Amino acid sequence: IGPLFISSFCCLHFPLRTMSSVEISPGKLWGLRRLADDKGLYKMLAVDQRPPIKNLVKERRAVEEAPYEDVAAVKRALVQYLAPSASALLLDPHVAYPQSIDLVSPKQGVILTLEDSIFEQTPGGRKSAEIENWSVQKIKTIGGDAVKVLAWYRPDADPNVCAFQQEYVRKIGKACQEFDLPFVFEMLVYPLPTDSADAQTQDYVEHPEKRPDLVLDSVSEFAKPEYGVDLFKLESPVLAKGIADPDTGDKEEVAKTQALFDDLGKRAGRPWVMLSAGAGRDDFKNVLKYAFKAGASGFLAGRAIWWDAFQNFPDMDKMGKDLKEKAVPYFGELNKLTDAKATPWEKHEMFGGEGPKLAGKGQTFRESVPAAGGGCVIA
């Protein structure tokens, strides 16, 4: 069993198999609860995408820079039509939050993106950075329930690049501890400059020759307690496009695929959800079937839900019609599947069958809470 991260007011070390209860600091516990529905399931909508939306807007407007008003209109429409189906929303601080937070119910959780969509491409791999003038502290200040970070990662990248990415994530984990906010972490495998020419892309596009070991080994790295990850947002270990339907597909292929998802869940070692990464609607439902059987607690998805409707831009009326008539029903199908098959996050095996407990509970609770939040690493 791999190392785990649990927030607390003191650092403890003990193995999962002897764990009778696990304490989580107040802010992280409340945040993780806020992101889920009343059953402890994550049905989260991503509206933080930047290049995918801006690029299509630029193309349709035949301009070099996507007009802010157009991007705002798109994101506001996505939130307007789809937010009611979500337990929480992932928003960016550039557009989605300031232009659509008024459409989000105070009963729903709000996750804010921290990473910049622009990365540094080096000969040895990609280096990530935070959004300029943005921080974990600011996310706390505006009432965010959690911090989300995407880091590009290849275990076989240049060692200096890997070390840079690891330190980048480590620093954010520490900041989330300091301000007592859940750390939702996503890592994506990407093409190295030495990979084939047809694999090169600035956005995330699954390569037909996707290697499961790169995904699994990346999860193993960031499951280490030093990074402070509370909830993983994971990509499929196999190519999502054309993935075998676990109910009707070839039994041998289904078994091999399920084994990889099972390994993914074991390596995560804490609650986890699936990302859609632009997968087709049927393919993403099949991905979720494998993930839920492996113990996932839900999804945090965007393009699989709303990308088809977005293709109607700049016809916002038609986009709205497609969101209402196609995207909303699909979201409902995902939620129904999650209700039937997913594992409530509090029932993850890391909690020893008793669910997470509030750290510091007792007469000395006030004294035990640090002024800026708390958190610690345990293994």
N, C-alpha and C positions, 0 to 999 in steps of 0.2 A: 504494500500500500504506500503510495507516494505521500510526500509532505503536504500539509494543508495550511491554509491561512484562515485564521479566525480572529476577529477583533476582540480585544479584552482590555482590562486595565492593568494586567500584569502578564508577564511572559511565562508560559507553561509549556512543558514538552511531555507528550505521552502518545502512545500508539492508538490508532483507531479501534483496534479490536478490544481494548480495555476501556473504551470511552463510555461513560454512563450519561454524561451530559456535556454540552459545549456552550460556553458563554460567548455572546457577541455584544460589543459595545452598543450603547443606546442609539447613536446616530445611524450606524450601519444596519442594525437590526430593523429600525423603523424604515430606513430607506429600502431595504430588500423586501419588506412587507408592502410598502407603498407601490412598488413596481408590479406586484402580482395582483391577481384577483382575489376574491374572498376564499377561494379554494387553494391558494398558494401556487397558482399556475401563471406563467408568464405569457401574455398574449400581446406582445409589444410591437408598435409600429415605428419604423425608421423613416424620418423625413429630414435627415441631416445630410443627405447626399449633396455634393457640390459639383464636381466635374460632370457627372452624368446628366444632370439637369441643365447646367450652364451650356454644355456643348450642344445639346439639342436645340436650346433656345437660340444660340448663336447661328446654328445652321438654318433654322427656319426664318430668322430675321435677317440673315445674310449680313451679319455685323461681326466685328472682331471681339467685342466684349458684350456679354449678355446683360441687357438692361436690368437693373435692380428691380424695377417695377414688375417686369415679366417673371423673374424668379420668385418674387414675393407673391404674385398672383397664383403661380403654380403651387407653391407650398401651402398657401392659405387654403386653396381648394382641396388639397390632399388632406389637410387637417380637418377641414369642415365636414367632408364626407366620411372619412375613415376613423377619426378619433373616437366616435361613440362605440366602436367595436373593440377598442384597445384597452388593455389594463394600464399601459403606460406608453409614452411617446418619447422618441429620441429626436432631439432638436439641435440645430446648430445655432450659435450665437450671432451669426451674420444676418440671417434672414428668418428662419423658421420660428425661433423664439420671439423676437420682437414683433414679427408680423402676424403671428397666429396664436400666441399664448392665451389671448382672450377667448379663443374657441375651445380651449382645453378645460375640462371640468376639474374643479379642485379635488374631486374624488380620485382623479387619475394621477399616476406617477409621472415625473418629468426627469429625463436623463439629458444631460448636456454633453455635447462633443467637445473634446479638448484638443485633439490632434489637427494639425494643418493638413489640408488635402494636398498641398505641394510638398514634395519630398526632395531630398538631394540625391541625385543619381551619381554614384561613384563607380569606378571600374570594378570595385569589389562588392557592390550591392547598394541597397537603398538605406538612407538615414532619415529618420522621422524627426518632426519638430512640433512644438505646440503652436496653436494659433497665437498670432501676435496680440499683445494686450489682453490676454485671456489666461485664466488660471483656475486651479481647484478652489482657491479661496473665493474667487468671483462667482463660481458656480454655487458655492455655499451661500454667498451673499444674496443672490437672486432667488434663492429658494429651491435650487435643484435637489432632487432626491438621490441622484447618483452621477458619477463621472464615467464617461465612456471614452476609451482610447483604442484606436486601431494602430497597430505597429506592423510594418512590413517585415517579414522575417524568413530567412532561409538558414537552417542549421549549417549548410555547406557554403555559406557566403564567406567572404574574407574574414578571418578572425577579429580583425580590428572593427569591422562593420558590426559583427555580431556583438562584440563587447559594447559598442556604442549604443546599439538598440537595447541591450539588456540594461544598461545604466539609465537610459531614457525611461524605460518602464519602471525600473526600481525607484527612481526619484518620484514618479507620479504615485506609485503605491505608498510611499512614505507620506506624501502630501495628503493623500486620501485618509491615511491613519490620523494625521495631525488634525484634520478638519472633520473627521468622523463621518465620511461619506463612503458609500459602497463604490468599489472600483470594478466597473464592468469592462472586461478586457477582450479585445478581438485581435487576432493575428492572422495575417494572410500570407500565403506563400506566393512568390512572384518570380518572374523570369530574371535570371542573372544576365548581364551583358554577353556572357559567353554562350548562352543558350541559343537555340535556332532562331533565325530571323523572324519566322512566323509566330514565335512565342512572345515577341516583344510588344508590350502595351503599357500605356501610362495608367489606364484604369484597370480594375480587377476583371479579368476574363479568364475563366478556367481553360487550361490547356488540355487538348485531347489526351496528352500523355502524362496527365497529373500523377504525381508519385505520392502514394499514401504515407510513406515513411517520413517525408518532409513535413506533412501535417502533424503526424503523431509525435515526432521528435520535437517539434516546436511546442506542442502542448506540454510535453514532459518538462521542457526547460522552464516555462512560465508557471508551471504548477508548483515550483519551488517556493517555499514560504517567504523568501527574501523579496519577492515581487509584490506581495500583498493583494493578489487578485481575489475578489469575493465572488464574482459571477463571470463565467466564461461565455463568450459569444463565439461559436466555433463554425468553421466551414466543414463541409462534407469531406471525409478522407478519400472519397472516390469522386470521379467526374459525375456531377449532378445530371448533366444532360444525358438522357437515355438510361438513367439508373433503373435497374430491374425493379418492377413492382414486387414488393415482398409477399404479396398475396397471390400473384399469378405468374411470377417470373420463374425462370429455370431454378430448380431447387439448389443446385450446386452453386450457382452464381449468387443466389440470395444468401446462402449460408456464409460464403466468403465475405460478402459485403457486410452482413450483420456482425461477423467477427471483428471487422475493422471498426465499426461503430461501437461495439462493446469495448474494444481497446481504447477508443477515444474517450469514452466515459470514465473508464478506470484511470486513465492518465490524468484526466481533469481533476479528479479527487475532491470536487466540490460541486454545487449546483451549476448547471450549464444549460445554454439554449442554443438553437441553431440559427444561423444567418442564411439568407436566401441567395445573396450574391447574384441576383438577376436570373436565377434559375426559372425555367418555365413553370407554370402553375401545377401541372400534373407531376412534373419531376420533383418540385419542392414538397408536395404532399407525400411522395414516396420517401424522400429524404427524412421527413418528419416521422414516418412510420418506423424507420430503422432507428432513428435517434431516440424516440420515445421508448422503444423496446430496450434500448441501452441505458435508459434512466434519465433522459433529458427532461427538463421542467418547462419547456415551452419553446418560444421562438422570438426573435427580434428581427423582423423582416420589413423590407420596403418594396424593392422593385418587382418581386414576384407578385405583389399585390396590386401595385398601381402603375407599373411601367406601360402596360398596353394602353391604358386610358390616356396616359401622358403623350402618347404618339399623336393624339388629336391636336396638340398645341400648334398654332395659337388659337384654335377654335375652343375657347374656354367653355362654352355652352355644351359642345359635344363631349369635351373632356369630362365635364360634370355629369353628363348623362351616362357615360361609360363607367365612371366611378360608382354612381348610384346603382346601375343595373347589373354590372359585372364584378367590379372590385369589392363592393360591400358584401354581396353573396359569397364570393370566394373567401373573404376574410371570415365570414361566418362558418364556412366549411373547415377552415384551419382551426377555429376556436372549438368547434364540435369535436374534431379529431384530438385536440389537446385535452379537452375535458375527458375523453374516453381513454386515452392512452398515456398521457404524460404523468410524471411523478411530481407531486407538490414539492416545492423546494425544501420545505421544512422536514420532509421525509427522506432526504438524501442520506445515504448510509454514513456520511461523515458525522451526523448528529446522533449516532448511536441509538436510534429508535425513539428517542425522547423529544426530538426537536430542539431547536436552539433556545437558549435561556438568556435572559437579560443580565448582562454583567453588572456587578456591584449592587445587586438587589439586596436591600436590607436597610437597617437604620443608618448606616454610614454612606448611603447612596450619594448624597450631595457632596460629601468630602471626596468620594472616589472618582468623581467626574472631572477630568482635566479641563481647564478653561477653554482650550482651543480644540477640544475633542480628544479622542483616545484611540488606541488600537495596538495590537501586538501580533507578533508572529508566533505560531505554535506549530509543532510538527508531531 
